[in-house]
Amino acid sequence: MHTVTDRAGTQASATLALIEDQALYVSGLRALRNDDAEAAVCLLTRTLRRQPDHRGIRRNLVRALLMSGRFEQVLVHANAALDGTPDDAELHFARGTALNALGEASRACAAFARALSLQPDHAASWLNMGNASADLDDLESAETLYRTALRLDPACAEAHASLGFILTRQGNLTAAIEACEAAIRLRPDFAEAHWNLAVALLSGGDLPRGFAEYEWRKRHPRYRLDFPELPGLALEGADPAGRTILVRAEQGFGDAIQFVRYLPMIRAAGGIPVLLCTPPLVKLFQSMPGVQVVSTSGKLPDFDLWVDAMSLPRLFGTTLESIPFCDRYLSADPLRVEAWRGRLPDGARVGIALSGNPRHQADRRRSISPDLFRSLTDVASVSFVNLQHGDAASGLGLPDLTRWMTDYAETAALIESLDLVIAVDTSVAHLAGALGKPVWLLLAHAPDWRWLLGRTDSPWYRSMRLFRQETAGDWAGVMDAVRRDLCQLFHSSWPFPDQVGAGP
């Protein structure tokens, strides 16, 4: 009797457990269908613990993890699932997407290739393989892959937007703009497409329309957290006269330096500009007359209206011909300048900055190997001065001045004591240009939008000359041109002629 009862109880418990498992699984699937990735991950993880050999649960968990951006876990569970079903195209697609998000673009391409060998008409695999190829700087392959995705799915807004991005990098701006506009027609609120359109327009010099589209940066998934809500009203079309305007510096140090030029225009319109910026920039920007500067490390000051700094070109209707303060709008402390001059060697002093912030997403394209700097070191009569910080400061073989460059005001004083600055696309180049110092800017083949295309000068800084890669990755050619022009300059005249910063 007891044996029969125990068996019946065991069966009932097992049945109840199966019902509970099924309920959990259905709830997880419902959350997945409703795009509630976090709930789906939680529910499906609990279900998988109870049924670890259930392939369907693991497969759906991979989908949920991919949706929530948990890419390392995607790899763990996709690999586990592929042990039992090695020919599952969706799992190979998930692996590729996760690998590319984790910076493993080559392995991602291999995973997408496997997915496409199993499911050749899967447009998303062609699209994401294009993204991985773009990350590898294989622009031609990326374009082909995006166009294949669009042939399979002409309504894929992501593929149109990505094609626009890659065409901009290739310098085909007309086609890039058309591709981005196609994406926006399909999805009018697609922030990444608007961002890509802004970059294409700005690269071509259409500043009014470009900066209007650039407002979408605040809704771009990568940048929107950089724009927390500010209290009160935005400046927009309001009259600044008699009002205190809080200007929020944004993005990198170079961006902040480039766009503080607009603060005197607020003052000229009758407003009282107050600049909010990070601590390393505070003393530098205090050199601007009539501008109050406050640090992001403190509390917000009182203000009437606010505006983000890179919205000011749009509000002031800036065109290429009306960019303000192209000559000089920042200055260095004369006492600090004299102190630096006392530390530096005599003769021609040329500052060098060949590395940017390694955390910048495009740093591997814009920074130059220190080995290439050595081709300049035998130029007669030139004393090179290290403008780099951190680990990069030791790579040039020059004295490390980091301990004295405590903030940007100190770096400005050092630059003011030099005769020329040679730099890649970093804040050092912006600072030199804002000080009106002759600066030679070394640019990758597909540079940032602000340097436009094909020019040897910059409408943002009149003292700047641009040296561009003729082909992607050819820094040796750029450094050969720099060396040639340095030799010509120093063998022709000293001190520098006034036109040293202009284009040829």
VENFENKA-V620506 format. One record per backbone hydrogen bond with DSSP energy under -1.0 kcal/mol. CO is the residue of the C=O (numbers start at 1). NH is the residue of the N-H. E is the energy in kcal/mol with one decimal. If there is no record, write none. Layout:
BEGIN
co=CO nh=NH e=E
co=CO nh=NH e=E
END
This chain:
BEGIN
co=1 nh=5 e=-2.1
co=2 nh=6 e=-2.7
co=3 nh=7 e=-2.3
co=4 nh=8 e=-2.4
co=5 nh=9 e=-2.6
co=6 nh=10 e=-2.4
co=7 nh=11 e=-2.4
co=8 nh=12 e=-2.2
co=9 nh=13 e=-2.3
co=10 nh=14 e=-2.5
co=11 nh=15 e=-2.4
co=12 nh=16 e=-2.6
co=13 nh=17 e=-2.5
co=14 nh=18 e=-2.3
co=15 nh=19 e=-2.2
co=16 nh=20 e=-2.4
co=17 nh=21 e=-2.8
co=18 nh=22 e=-2.7
co=19 nh=23 e=-2.3
co=20 nh=24 e=-2.5
co=21 nh=25 e=-2.6
co=22 nh=26 e=-2.7
co=23 nh=27 e=-2.3
co=24 nh=28 e=-2.3
co=25 nh=29 e=-2.6
co=26 nh=30 e=-2.5
co=27 nh=31 e=-2.3
co=28 nh=32 e=-2.1
co=29 nh=33 e=-2.5
co=30 nh=34 e=-1.7
co=31 nh=36 e=-2.9
co=32 nh=35 e=-1.5
co=35 nh=37 e=-1.3
co=36 nh=40 e=-2.3
co=37 nh=41 e=-2.8
co=38 nh=42 e=-2.1
co=39 nh=43 e=-2.7
co=40 nh=44 e=-2.8
co=41 nh=45 e=-2.1
co=42 nh=46 e=-1.9
co=43 nh=47 e=-2.1
co=44 nh=48 e=-2.4
co=45 nh=49 e=-1.9
co=46 nh=50 e=-1.2
co=47 nh=51 e=-1.8
co=51 nh=54 e=-1.9
co=54 nh=58 e=-1.7
co=55 nh=59 e=-2.5
co=56 nh=60 e=-2.2
co=57 nh=61 e=-2.2
co=58 nh=62 e=-2.3
co=59 nh=63 e=-1.6
co=60 nh=64 e=-2.3
co=61 nh=65 e=-2.9
co=62 nh=66 e=-2.4
co=63 nh=67 e=-2.2
co=64 nh=68 e=-1.9
co=65 nh=70 e=-2.2
co=69 nh=71 e=-1.4
co=70 nh=74 e=-1.8
co=71 nh=75 e=-2.0
co=72 nh=76 e=-1.7
co=73 nh=77 e=-2.5
co=74 nh=78 e=-2.9
co=75 nh=79 e=-2.5
co=76 nh=80 e=-1.8
co=77 nh=81 e=-2.4
co=78 nh=82 e=-2.4
co=81 nh=84 e=-1.0
co=81 nh=85 e=-1.7
co=85 nh=88 e=-1.3
co=88 nh=92 e=-1.6
co=89 nh=93 e=-2.3
co=90 nh=94 e=-2.4
co=91 nh=95 e=-2.3
co=92 nh=96 e=-2.5
co=93 nh=97 e=-2.5
co=94 nh=98 e=-2.4
co=95 nh=99 e=-3.0
co=96 nh=100 e=-2.4
co=97 nh=101 e=-1.9
co=98 nh=102 e=-1.5
co=99 nh=104 e=-3.1
co=100 nh=103 e=-1.6
co=104 nh=108 e=-2.2
co=105 nh=109 e=-2.4
co=106 nh=110 e=-1.6
co=107 nh=111 e=-2.0
co=108 nh=112 e=-2.6
co=109 nh=113 e=-2.5
co=110 nh=114 e=-1.9
co=111 nh=115 e=-2.2
co=112 nh=116 e=-2.7
co=113 nh=117 e=-1.7
co=114 nh=118 e=-1.0
co=115 nh=119 e=-2.1
co=119 nh=122 e=-1.6
co=121 nh=123 e=-1.2
co=122 nh=126 e=-1.4
co=123 nh=127 e=-2.6
co=124 nh=128 e=-2.7
co=125 nh=129 e=-2.2
co=126 nh=130 e=-1.7
co=127 nh=131 e=-1.8
co=128 nh=132 e=-2.1
co=129 nh=133 e=-2.3
co=130 nh=134 e=-2.4
co=131 nh=135 e=-2.0
co=132 nh=136 e=-1.1
co=133 nh=138 e=-2.6
co=134 nh=137 e=-1.7
co=137 nh=139 e=-1.3
co=138 nh=142 e=-2.2
co=139 nh=143 e=-2.5
co=140 nh=144 e=-2.1
co=141 nh=145 e=-2.6
co=142 nh=146 e=-2.6
co=143 nh=147 e=-2.4
co=144 nh=148 e=-1.9
co=145 nh=149 e=-2.2
co=146 nh=150 e=-2.1
co=147 nh=151 e=-1.9
co=148 nh=152 e=-1.9
co=149 nh=153 e=-2.2
co=153 nh=156 e=-2.0
co=155 nh=157 e=-1.2
co=156 nh=160 e=-1.7
co=157 nh=161 e=-2.6
co=158 nh=162 e=-2.5
co=159 nh=163 e=-2.4
co=160 nh=164 e=-2.2
co=161 nh=165 e=-1.9
co=162 nh=166 e=-2.3
co=163 nh=167 e=-2.4
co=164 nh=168 e=-1.8
co=165 nh=169 e=-1.8
co=166 nh=170 e=-1.3
co=167 nh=172 e=-2.3
co=168 nh=171 e=-1.4
co=171 nh=173 e=-1.4
co=172 nh=176 e=-1.9
co=173 nh=177 e=-2.7
co=174 nh=178 e=-1.9
co=175 nh=179 e=-2.3
co=176 nh=180 e=-2.4
co=177 nh=181 e=-2.4
co=178 nh=182 e=-1.9
co=179 nh=183 e=-1.9
co=180 nh=184 e=-2.1
co=181 nh=185 e=-2.1
co=182 nh=186 e=-1.6
co=183 nh=187 e=-2.4
co=187 nh=190 e=-2.1
co=189 nh=191 e=-1.1
co=190 nh=194 e=-1.9
co=191 nh=195 e=-2.6
co=192 nh=196 e=-2.6
co=193 nh=197 e=-2.3
co=194 nh=198 e=-2.6
co=195 nh=199 e=-2.3
co=196 nh=200 e=-2.1
co=197 nh=201 e=-2.6
co=198 nh=202 e=-2.9
co=199 nh=203 e=-2.3
co=200 nh=204 e=-1.3
co=201 nh=206 e=-2.3
co=202 nh=205 e=-1.4
co=205 nh=207 e=-1.8
co=206 nh=210 e=-2.4
co=207 nh=211 e=-3.1
co=208 nh=212 e=-1.3
co=209 nh=213 e=-2.1
co=210 nh=214 e=-1.7
co=213 nh=216 e=-2.0
co=214 nh=217 e=-2.0
co=215 nh=218 e=-1.5
co=216 nh=219 e=-1.8
co=220 nh=223 e=-1.3
co=220 nh=224 e=-2.5
co=223 nh=226 e=-2.3
co=224 nh=227 e=-1.7
co=233 nh=306 e=-1.7
co=235 nh=238 e=-2.9
co=240 nh=243 e=-2.5
co=243 nh=272 e=-2.8
co=244 nh=304 e=-2.4
co=244 nh=305 e=-2.0
co=245 nh=274 e=-2.9
co=246 nh=307 e=-2.3
co=247 nh=276 e=-3.1
co=248 nh=309 e=-2.6
co=252 nh=256 e=-2.1
co=253 nh=257 e=-2.5
co=254 nh=258 e=-2.6
co=255 nh=259 e=-1.9
co=256 nh=260 e=-1.0
co=259 nh=262 e=-1.4
co=260 nh=263 e=-1.9
co=262 nh=266 e=-1.3
co=263 nh=267 e=-1.9
co=264 nh=268 e=-2.4
co=265 nh=269 e=-1.3
co=266 nh=271 e=-2.6
co=267 nh=270 e=-1.8
co=270 nh=242 e=-2.9
co=272 nh=245 e=-2.3
co=273 nh=292 e=-1.8
co=274 nh=247 e=-3.3
co=275 nh=294 e=-3.2
co=276 nh=249 e=-2.6
co=277 nh=296 e=-2.1
co=278 nh=281 e=-1.9
co=279 nh=282 e=-1.2
co=280 nh=408 e=-2.2
co=281 nh=285 e=-2.4
co=282 nh=286 e=-1.4
co=284 nh=287 e=-1.6
co=285 nh=288 e=-1.7
co=288 nh=291 e=-1.3
co=292 nh=275 e=-3.2
co=294 nh=277 e=-2.2
co=295 nh=298 e=-1.5
co=305 nh=246 e=-3.0
co=306 nh=235 e=-2.9
co=307 nh=248 e=-2.6
co=308 nh=311 e=-2.2
co=309 nh=312 e=-1.3
co=311 nh=315 e=-1.9
co=312 nh=316 e=-2.3
co=313 nh=318 e=-2.8
co=314 nh=317 e=-1.3
co=326 nh=462 e=-2.4
co=333 nh=337 e=-2.3
co=334 nh=338 e=-2.3
co=335 nh=339 e=-1.8
co=336 nh=340 e=-2.1
co=337 nh=341 e=-2.4
co=338 nh=342 e=-1.6
co=340 nh=343 e=-1.2
co=340 nh=344 e=-1.2
co=348 nh=383 e=-3.2
co=349 nh=419 e=-2.7
co=349 nh=420 e=-1.4
co=350 nh=385 e=-2.6
co=351 nh=422 e=-3.0
co=352 nh=387 e=-2.5
co=353 nh=424 e=-2.3
co=354 nh=368 e=-3.0
co=357 nh=360 e=-2.0
co=360 nh=363 e=-1.9
co=362 nh=365 e=-1.2
co=362 nh=366 e=-1.5
co=363 nh=367 e=-2.5
co=369 nh=372 e=-1.5
co=372 nh=375 e=-1.2
co=373 nh=376 e=-2.5
co=376 nh=379 e=-2.1
co=379 nh=382 e=-1.3
co=381 nh=348 e=-1.1
co=383 nh=350 e=-2.4
co=385 nh=352 e=-2.7
co=390 nh=393 e=-1.2
co=391 nh=394 e=-1.1
co=401 nh=404 e=-1.7
co=401 nh=405 e=-1.5
co=404 nh=406 e=-1.9
co=407 nh=411 e=-1.9
co=408 nh=412 e=-2.4
co=409 nh=413 e=-1.7
co=410 nh=414 e=-2.0
co=411 nh=415 e=-2.7
co=412 nh=416 e=-2.5
co=413 nh=417 e=-1.1
co=415 nh=418 e=-1.7
co=420 nh=351 e=-2.7
co=421 nh=440 e=-3.1
co=422 nh=353 e=-2.0
co=423 nh=442 e=-2.7
co=424 nh=426 e=-2.0
co=426 nh=430 e=-1.4
co=427 nh=431 e=-2.8
co=428 nh=432 e=-2.5
co=429 nh=433 e=-2.3
co=430 nh=434 e=-2.7
co=431 nh=435 e=-1.6
co=432 nh=437 e=-2.6
co=433 nh=436 e=-1.1
co=434 nh=329 e=-2.4
co=434 nh=330 e=-1.9
co=438 nh=421 e=-1.9
co=439 nh=465 e=-2.6
co=440 nh=423 e=-2.5
co=441 nh=467 e=-3.2
co=443 nh=469 e=-1.7
co=448 nh=451 e=-1.7
co=449 nh=452 e=-1.9
co=456 nh=466 e=-2.7
co=461 nh=464 e=-1.4
co=463 nh=439 e=-2.1
co=465 nh=441 e=-3.2
co=467 nh=443 e=-3.3
co=471 nh=474 e=-2.0
co=473 nh=475 e=-2.0
co=474 nh=478 e=-1.1
co=475 nh=479 e=-2.7
co=476 nh=480 e=-2.0
co=477 nh=481 e=-1.8
co=478 nh=482 e=-2.3
co=479 nh=483 e=-2.6
co=480 nh=484 e=-2.4
co=481 nh=485 e=-2.3
co=482 nh=486 e=-2.5
co=483 nh=487 e=-2.6
co=484 nh=488 e=-2.2
co=485 nh=489 e=-2.5
co=486 nh=490 e=-2.6
co=487 nh=491 e=-1.9
co=488 nh=492 e=-1.0
co=489 nh=493 e=-1.9
co=497 nh=500 e=-1.6
co=499 nh=502 e=-1.5
END
